[in-house]
Amino acid sequence: MQQTFSIYLLVALAFVAANLPFFNGRLFALFPWPLAQGKRLHWRLLELLVCYLVVGATGMLLERRLSQPHPQGWEFYATTAALFLALAFPGFVYRYLWRSHD
């Protein structure tokens, strides 16, 4: 796998994973939500955290396959978390600001 392709794949995966909790009413897009009132914001944020960890693990796997992994400090994780939140902005806007509530 080429390095450029894996970078584009990781960015596309991060965009989809960041917006998944906001566009889907199911838990992790797999399990039906058991409560009648629907998912609350704190559940969506927990899903967002789990998706961030999955995308991070995928990125580490791709890096390990292409080259020797580089050690990362807290600055790297703070930057990638901020970028992941920025990628989740369209889903948040759709769910809480743009869509009319019934």
C-alpha positions as CSV (number, residue, x, y, z in Angstrom):
1,M,0.0,0.0,0.0
2,Q,1.4,3.4,-0.9
3,Q,1.9,6.0,1.7
4,T,-0.3,8.6,-0.1
5,F,-3.2,6.2,-0.4
6,S,-3.0,5.2,3.3
7,I,-3.0,8.9,4.3
8,Y,-6.1,9.6,2.2
9,L,-7.8,6.4,3.5
10,L,-7.1,7.5,7.1
11,V,-8.5,11.0,6.6
12,A,-11.6,9.6,4.9
13,L,-12.0,7.1,7.7
14,A,-11.6,9.8,10.3
15,F,-14.2,12.0,8.6
16,V,-16.8,9.2,8.5
17,A,-16.0,8.0,12.0
18,A,-16.2,11.6,13.4
19,N,-19.7,12.1,11.9
20,L,-21.1,8.6,12.6
21,P,-22.4,9.3,16.1
22,F,-24.4,12.3,14.9
23,F,-25.9,10.9,11.7
24,N,-26.9,7.5,13.2
25,G,-29.4,6.8,15.9
26,R,-27.9,3.3,16.7
27,L,-25.2,2.6,19.2
28,F,-21.9,2.5,17.2
29,A,-24.1,2.1,14.0
30,L,-24.6,-1.6,14.9
31,F,-26.9,-2.0,17.9
32,P,-30.4,-0.6,18.2
33,W,-30.7,2.1,20.8
34,P,-32.8,0.6,23.7
35,L,-34.2,3.8,25.1
36,A,-37.3,5.5,23.6
37,Q,-36.1,9.1,23.9
38,G,-33.1,8.5,21.7
39,K,-29.4,9.0,22.2
40,R,-28.4,12.0,24.3
41,L,-25.3,14.2,23.7
42,H,-23.2,12.4,26.3
43,W,-23.7,9.1,24.5
44,R,-22.7,10.7,21.2
45,L,-19.6,12.1,22.8
46,L,-18.7,8.7,24.3
47,E,-19.1,7.2,20.8
48,L,-17.0,10.0,19.4
49,L,-14.2,9.1,21.9
50,V,-14.4,5.4,20.9
51,C,-14.3,6.3,17.2
52,Y,-11.2,8.5,17.9
53,L,-9.5,5.6,19.5
54,V,-10.4,3.2,16.7
55,V,-9.1,5.7,14.0
56,G,-5.9,6.2,16.1
57,A,-5.3,2.5,16.3
58,T,-5.9,2.2,12.5
59,G,-3.4,5.0,11.9
60,M,-0.8,3.2,14.1
61,L,-1.4,0.0,12.2
62,L,-0.9,1.7,8.9
63,E,2.2,3.4,10.1
64,R,3.6,0.2,11.4
65,R,3.0,-1.5,8.0
66,L,4.7,1.4,6.1
67,S,7.7,2.2,8.3
68,Q,9.1,2.1,11.8
69,P,6.6,3.7,14.3
70,H,7.6,7.1,15.8
71,P,7.1,7.8,19.5
72,Q,4.4,10.4,20.1
73,G,4.0,12.8,23.0
74,W,0.9,14.4,24.4
75,E,1.1,17.2,21.9
76,F,0.4,14.8,19.0
77,Y,-2.7,13.4,20.8
78,A,-4.0,16.8,21.6
79,T,-3.6,17.9,18.0
80,T,-5.3,14.8,16.6
81,A,-8.1,15.0,19.1
82,A,-8.7,18.7,18.1
83,L,-8.6,17.7,14.4
84,F,-11.1,14.9,15.0
85,L,-13.5,17.3,16.8
86,A,-13.2,19.7,13.8
87,L,-14.0,16.8,11.4
88,A,-17.1,16.1,13.6
89,F,-18.5,19.6,13.2
90,P,-20.7,18.9,10.2
91,G,-22.5,16.1,12.0
92,F,-22.9,18.2,15.1
93,V,-24.4,21.1,13.1
94,Y,-26.7,18.7,11.3
95,R,-27.9,17.1,14.5
96,Y,-28.3,20.0,16.9
97,L,-28.3,23.3,14.9
98,W,-29.7,22.7,11.4
99,R,-32.3,19.9,11.6
100,S,-35.7,20.9,13.0
101,H,-36.6,19.1,16.2
102,D,-39.9,17.3,16.4
